[in-house]
């Protein structure tokens, strides 16, 4: 699954959908990587309020990697960030 994310709302949606696809609860995901369930809830609802460390731990719980790539200035439009 590759997903381009341009807003914090999109990130929250992708994280929530991935967890549900894996069939695990927020509590189970949190326990896998030493997060509190309330942190997982925040990541899935308002990720702007979380630390990068929490986000990276949650990626691990969901078996996700983070990849960065340069923008294609010819095809990318202006996004929230």
Rosetta blueprint (number, residue, H / E / L):
1 X L
2 X L
3 X L
4 X L
5 X L
6 X L
7 X L
8 X H
9 X H
10 X H
11 X H
12 X H
13 X H
14 X H
15 X H
16 X H
17 X H
18 X H
19 X H
20 X H
21 X H
22 X H
23 X L
24 X L
25 X L
26 X H
27 X H
28 X H
29 X H
30 X H
31 X H
32 X H
33 X H
34 X L
35 X L
36 X L
37 X H
38 X H
39 X H
40 X H
41 X H
42 X H
43 X H
44 X H
45 X H
46 X L
47 X H
48 X H
49 X H
50 X L
51 X L
52 X H
53 X H
54 X H
55 X H
56 X H
57 X H
58 X H
59 X H
60 X H
61 X H
62 X L
63 X L
64 X L
65 X L
66 X L
67 X L
68 X L
69 X L
70 X L
71 X L
72 X L
73 X L
74 X L
75 X L
76 X L
77 X L
78 X L
79 X L
80 X L
81 X L
